[in-house]
């Protein structure tokens, strides 16, 4: 049989009820048999019930089973007493005094029941017992209408009153259980959280802190709770409550985030990020706050390193700008002098030199100076497009392509080329930069055309979900698969320095830098001897 354990409250109640009931039964029996001799009474059953109540009261302190089954035992004893009272008091003659007293006692005993089913059975048992003994009584001294009306009224009232009490007790019990479950969930979340959690009041006094926070500062629970007014916060990072309250008032959604340095037990410092929210006031009217604490020492160290690298990079960029200035001013002038004097020597004195190779040597000098000038110019252009800020604007690529074709008119005529351009969609970019990219790509198609083949170049574009894909296709020499990434490198040329194709190998590198700076990508596909297609994307400004 399953054991029905009871709570301490139920056990205390049943012990008190049993003791008081035993005393009342004994006193009632004494009065009926010794003070009022006119009452025909049989005291033995009643005295036995009183003795059983006292025995249970004493035994519940020593016997485990009596404690387990206390409520059923009390129900049996109470029901036995009521049944005995009904039989003994009313079977011989129903009197108003005896019947009313017994009915009141039966009414009061209904308060013991803790569920409606048991209460219904008990009320039915009382009604049947009373009615049975009344109809079996040979000479009832009581009005039947008074007796039956009072009996039913008392039992109905008993059921209504005690069923309402049962519902109230059940509701309170459920509320208490829900509160206990809620408190248990909060405790589990509080202690099981992977980050530190702390409760504190408006005096910055710690109310509660979980184990993660204690381990974070390497304190035991008792040591942590004995800390005064958050003394573990580094002096320079501490704030007064008035300042804290002001920041909390202007914080979004009343959630404040603070980065502070905290002092561990070993006096070392750690960076923490506290996310603080204001909770309800307690019973004393004092506000308290919940803080979620995260150790961000590693993040702070990474931020400081990043800041340090950023400062170094900024210094290097300034040095690069100074270097570019030196190139554009200090180197250009000597090259100009070398070129001028070389041309003067070549025009005035080269005919007087008898060596056959002298004219060729001077041509090398002049040609080298020219290539050096172009190299310096391209380096400055690459540096300018790398560092120069620009603003995006919605442009019409079709209008810009007209200007690009006009700039390349002479080269197109020299190569007898055909350039076709489909309708290009609008895209946010810079007019100058877009023109620079298109001029480089189309110029490449003209420059590296196949001998004996009329150059044909097609420019197309396709609107996609989040960007626009442009392509420039030519039927020139093309390049091998292994060179598809190399061609975008700075100073990377697929032809030798003394080949018929002039240039420094920096044009495609500039295109790559321009496109990537706008958040796009550039790449190329080609087949040697067939032609090449250059692709690049530009974001269309739509949010993903």
ABEGO torsion letter per residue (X at the ends): XBBBBBBAAAAAAAAAAAAAAAAAAAAAAAAAAAABAABBBBAAAAAAAAAAAAAAAAAAAABAAAAAAAAAAAAAAAAAAAAAAAAAAAAABBBAAAAAAAAAAAAAAAAABABAAAAAAAAAAAAAAAAAAAAABABBBBBAAAAAAAAAAAAAAAAAAAAAAAAAAAAAAAAAAAAAAAAAAAAAAAAABABBBBBBBAAGBBABBBAAAAAAAGBBAAAAAABBGGAABBAAABBBAAAAAAAAAABBGGBBBBBBBBBBAAGBBBBBBBBBBBBBBBAAGBBBBBBBBBBAAAAAAAAAAAAAAAAAAAAAAAAAAAAAAAAAAAAAAAAAAAAAAAAAAAAAAAAABABAAAAAAAAAAAAAAAAAAAAAAAAAAAAAAAABBBBBBBBBAAAAAAAAAAAAAAAAAAAGBBBBBBBBBBBBBBAAAAAAAAAAAAAAAAAABBBGBBBBBBBBBBBBAABBBBBBBBABAEBBAAAAAAAABBGBBABBAABABBEAGAAAAAAAAAAAAAGBBBBBBBBBGAEBBBBBBBBAGBBX
